[in-house]
């Protein structure tokens, strides 16, 4: 009986949070290009030597990824759909693979 009362007491608190779920998800999905794998992202970070480090996750495993912008080239993802490239010049990159195109986010520490 007490358990039922506790659940009933928490319901008004949980319902508004659940109502936010789709709105938050819809907002987050706007950063992913149409046709992109769910959760595919790429990031750029400045290395201690002044060069830049580009990495991405959530791509199809074993696929070719083309990056362009400050530097350009092609790299393969590992079986988990990740890639990692260091020693690049510049911090602006666009990553493409098949029908996925993403603008990479600069990560500041």
N, C-alpha and C positions, 0 to 999 in steps of 0.2 A: 504494500500500500504506500509506504513512504517513497519507494522508488518511482512509482507512478506520479506522485506529487512533484518529485524533483524534476522529472522529465517534463511535466506540464509547466512547471515554473520556468524552465530553461527555453521552452519552445518560442516565446516571444523574442528572446535574445538571438536565437539561432536563425530564425526565419529571415530577418533582414540581411544577415551575412550571406545566406544562400541566395537571396534575391540579387546580390551584387555579383555573384559568380559569373553569370553569362555576360554581364556588362564589362567586367574586368577582362574576361577571356576575349571578348570581341575587340576591346581596345588593344590588347597585346597582339592579336592576330593581324592588326593593321600594319605592323612592322615587318611581317613576312610577305614576300612577294607571292602573287597568285601562282599556284602550281608548285610552290616550295614544299619540301617535306616538313611536316609539323615539327616545330622546334629547331629547324635549321637556322644557324646563326653564324656570323663571322665577326671577329674582333681584331683590333689593331692596338698594339701597346709599344711605347717607346722603350728601347733597351738601354742599358747603362752606357753603352758605347755611342749613343746618338742615333743608331740605326733603329729600324722598326721590325716588330714581330707580328706576323699575321697568322691567325688560326681560326678554324671553323669546326663546328660539330653539327651532327644531325643530318648529314648528307647521305646519299646512298653509298653503302660500302663498296670499295673498289672502283669508284667512278673517277673520271678526270674532272678536275676543277680548274677553270681558267680564272686568273685574277688579273685585273688591270687597274690602272690609275697612276700612282706615283712610280710604280714599277709594274712589270707585267711578266706573265709566264703561265705555265701549266704544272699542276701537281696532282698526284693520285691520292684519294682518300684511303685510309686503312680499312680493315674489315668492319670496324665500328662506325665508319662514316666521318672520321676526323682527319684533318690535315693541319700541318704546322710548318711555317716557313719563317726563318729568321734572317737578319742581315739586310733587310730591304731599306730603300731610301723613300722617304715620304710616308704620310699617314692616311692618304685617301685611297680606298680600294673598293672595287665592285667585283664580286665573285659570281661566276656563272658555271652552271653544269646542267646539261640537258635543257629543261624548260624552267630552271630555277635561276633567278637573278636577285642578288642581295647587295645592298650597300652596307659596308662593314662599319661597325661602331668603334670609335676610339675610346679605349679604356684608360682612365687617368688614375694613378696611384698617389 
